[in-house]
Every structure is written in structure tokens, then in C-alpha cells.
Amino acid sequence: MIRFLLLNGPNLNRLGMREPHIYGHTTLAQLEKQLTEFAGEYGAELTCYQSNYEGALIDQIHRAESLYDGIIFNPGAFTHYSYALRDAIASVRTPVIEVHISNIHAREPFRHHSVIAPVTAGQIVGLGVSGYRLAILALLDMVEGKGKS
């Protein structure tokens, strides 16, 4: 079975409550349930994890290499300055798709740059929670496409 890890970083536990005009009204629990069901429709298992702590996210990325076929990751504010998360992603062979609910490139200038993006397989921004579903589909294509010519 194909297995993916969904990682959500700081403040994403506040989804549905935090700035709903930017992030929407869907809670993290609702999102995780929706995405678990969505992945299951494609024969994939999704494990969800959220932390406000950088080290906990790094530990999950390190463990993922032996447990998961791909990672969907919304690093939250860590996107813009966490070289430790960037290095963790670069240290594993597991493909990572970076996801942001809002369009970080259309927000405050400090949000325009991602130190994470250069070491990911791709970045999806500004499509709301639909971006997570697109990341699952992209990872499925990557995993199922291995070895095909």
C-alpha cells in the first residue's frame, strides 16, 4: 500500500479559527478527515501530524524515509526561515510537496520567499485546502510513475 505523511506546522492547529478570511473555516480535524478519505479513494494511506515545534517536524521528516512514499508539508511560518527543516528535507529521499492554503507570493513581503521550496518536489500555493488534495494526486503520480518509461 502507498503511504503518505501529512505534516502541518505552527498555528495550523488553529485552522477554522485563525484568520478565516485567509485560511477558511475548515478545521484541522475536518481537513485531516477529508484528506484521509480522499487518499483512501486512491488506495493510499495517510498519516497526519501537526506540531508547533520545529524539532518535532524534523523528527517526522527523518522517520518518513523508511515509512512513507511521500510527504505533504505545510511548514507554516517556518517556510520563510527554517534552514533546519530545509536541511531535513534535503537529507531524505522521500519526495515532499510544499503546500500553502494562501498565496504566500501575494501576501506580506516576508512571506514571498520559501527556504523550503528548493529542496521539495514542488510547491502548491493559494488554492485553499484543495492544494492538499492536489499534492496527494501529484505524489501518487510520482510514486506510481517510478520505473515506468
Backbone torsions as a table, in degrees:
resi	resn	phi	psi	omega
1	MET	NA	142.1	176.2
2	ILE	-76.7	134.0	-178.3
3	ARG	-127.0	131.1	177.6
4	PHE	-121.2	152.5	175.4
5	LEU	-112.4	127.4	173.7
6	LEU	-101.8	116.2	177.8
7	LEU	-111.2	130.7	173.6
8	ASN	-124.2	132.0	-175.7
9	GLY	-90.6	-155.0	-170.4
10	PRO	-60.4	139.9	176.2
11	ASN	72.7	-4.8	179.0
12	LEU	-74.3	-14.3	170.6
13	ASN	-66.6	-12.7	-179.7
14	ARG	-97.0	8.8	178.2
15	LEU	-54.0	143.4	-178.7
16	GLY	88.5	-22.7	179.4
17	MET	-113.7	-36.4	-175.8
18	ARG	-83.7	119.1	175.0
19	GLU	38.7	63.0	-177.3
20	PRO	-60.2	-22.1	176.5
21	HIS	-68.3	-18.8	177.0
22	ILE	-103.2	-45.7	-170.7
23	TYR	-103.9	-4.5	177.9
24	GLY	86.6	-174.6	-174.9
25	HIS	-106.5	-3.4	179.4
26	THR	-72.5	128.7	177.8
27	THR	-80.4	164.6	177.9
28	LEU	-61.4	-42.6	179.5
29	ALA	-60.7	-42.8	178.2
30	GLN	-64.4	-43.3	179.7
31	LEU	-61.7	-46.7	-179.4
32	GLU	-61.9	-40.2	178.0
33	LYS	-63.8	-47.4	179.4
34	GLN	-59.6	-44.7	-176.7
35	LEU	-71.9	-34.5	176.1
36	THR	-63.2	-43.3	177.7
37	GLU	-66.4	-42.6	179.5
38	PHE	-60.7	-48.8	178.8
39	ALA	-59.8	-41.4	179.6
40	GLY	-60.4	-33.6	177.7
41	GLU	-62.1	-22.6	179.6
42	TYR	-105.5	13.2	177.6
43	GLY	76.3	20.3	-180.0
44	ALA	-111.6	148.4	176.0
45	GLU	-102.5	136.0	-178.7
46	LEU	-119.1	125.9	173.2
47	THR	-105.6	131.7	-175.5
48	CYS	-111.0	140.1	-179.8
49	TYR	-149.1	134.4	176.0
50	GLN	-130.6	140.2	174.8
51	SER	-150.5	147.4	173.0
52	ASN	-91.4	3.4	-174.0
53	TYR	-113.6	125.1	-177.6
54	GLU	-57.2	-46.9	-177.6
55	GLY	-61.6	-37.6	178.8
56	ALA	-65.0	-38.2	177.8
57	LEU	-68.3	-40.1	177.3
58	ILE	-60.7	-45.1	178.4
59	ASP	-58.7	-40.7	178.8
60	GLN	-64.7	-40.7	178.9
61	ILE	-63.5	-44.2	179.3
62	HIS	-61.5	-44.9	-179.8
63	ARG	-65.9	-29.9	-174.2
64	ALA	-60.8	-30.3	-175.2
65	GLU	-57.0	-36.3	-178.6
66	SER	-96.5	-6.2	-174.3
67	LEU	-115.5	-26.0	-170.2
68	TYR	-128.2	155.4	178.2
69	ASP	-89.8	-14.3	-179.8
70	GLY	-172.7	162.2	-179.4
71	ILE	-128.5	132.6	169.1
72	ILE	-103.7	124.2	-170.2
73	PHE	-135.3	119.8	168.2
74	ASN	-106.7	99.4	-176.1
75	PRO	-77.6	0.0	-179.0
76	GLY	56.9	-141.7	-177.2
77	ALA	-63.1	-21.9	177.6
78	PHE	-61.3	-20.5	179.2
79	THR	-49.0	-38.4	-166.6
80	HIS	-92.1	-9.9	-176.2
81	TYR	-151.5	-2.1	-175.1
82	SER	-88.9	92.8	174.7
83	TYR	-69.9	-23.6	177.4
84	ALA	-66.8	-43.2	176.2
85	LEU	-67.5	-39.7	177.6
86	ARG	-58.5	-45.3	-179.6
87	ASP	-67.9	-34.8	177.2
88	ALA	-63.0	-44.8	178.9
89	ILE	-63.6	-42.9	-179.7
90	ALA	-65.0	-22.5	-175.6
91	SER	-84.9	-8.3	-178.7
92	VAL	-115.7	155.7	178.5
93	ARG	-87.3	-11.0	-178.3
94	THR	-66.8	126.2	179.5
95	PRO	-68.2	141.6	-179.3
96	VAL	-123.4	132.8	171.8
97	ILE	-110.3	123.8	177.4
98	GLU	-85.4	131.6	-177.8
99	VAL	-127.4	138.3	172.1
100	HIS	-134.6	133.4	-179.3
101	ILE	-65.6	-45.0	179.0
102	SER	-92.9	166.2	176.2
103	ASN	-85.3	98.1	-176.5
104	ILE	-61.7	-22.4	-178.2
105	HIS	-81.4	-9.9	-179.8
106	ALA	-111.8	12.2	-178.5
107	ARG	-109.1	-155.1	-178.3
108	GLU	-57.5	146.6	-176.6
109	PRO	-54.4	-34.9	-178.7
110	PHE	-66.1	-18.0	179.8
111	ARG	-89.0	-7.1	-173.5
112	HIS	-70.5	-24.4	-176.0
113	HIS	-107.7	133.5	174.9
114	SER	-112.7	122.3	173.7
115	VAL	-79.9	-11.9	-178.7
116	ILE	-82.4	-40.7	-171.4
117	ALA	-50.9	-41.6	-176.6
118	PRO	-62.0	-18.6	-178.9
119	VAL	-110.5	11.9	177.4
120	THR	-103.0	165.4	176.1
121	ALA	-74.5	-22.5	-179.9
122	GLY	179.5	171.2	-178.1
123	GLN	-136.7	132.8	177.2
124	ILE	-122.1	122.0	-177.4
125	VAL	-133.9	149.3	168.4
126	GLY	78.4	8.7	-178.2
127	LEU	-106.5	20.0	-179.1
128	GLY	65.2	-156.0	-178.8
129	VAL	-70.4	-13.5	175.5
130	SER	-61.7	-25.5	178.5
131	GLY	-58.7	-33.3	178.0
132	TYR	-66.0	-41.9	178.3
133	ARG	-63.6	-41.0	178.0
134	LEU	-62.5	-36.4	177.9
135	ALA	-64.9	-40.6	176.5
136	ILE	-60.4	-46.1	179.9
137	LEU	-62.7	-41.0	179.6
138	ALA	-64.6	-42.3	178.6
139	LEU	-66.1	-37.8	176.4
140	LEU	-59.6	-43.6	177.3
141	ASP	-60.9	-41.6	-179.9
142	MET	-65.0	-46.6	-176.7
143	VAL	-69.9	-45.9	-178.2
144	GLU	-72.6	-22.9	-179.2
145	GLY	-82.9	-10.3	-178.9
146	LYS	-61.2	131.5	176.0
147	GLY	85.1	-9.2	177.9
148	LYS	-86.4	145.7	178.3
149	SER	-110.5	NA	NA
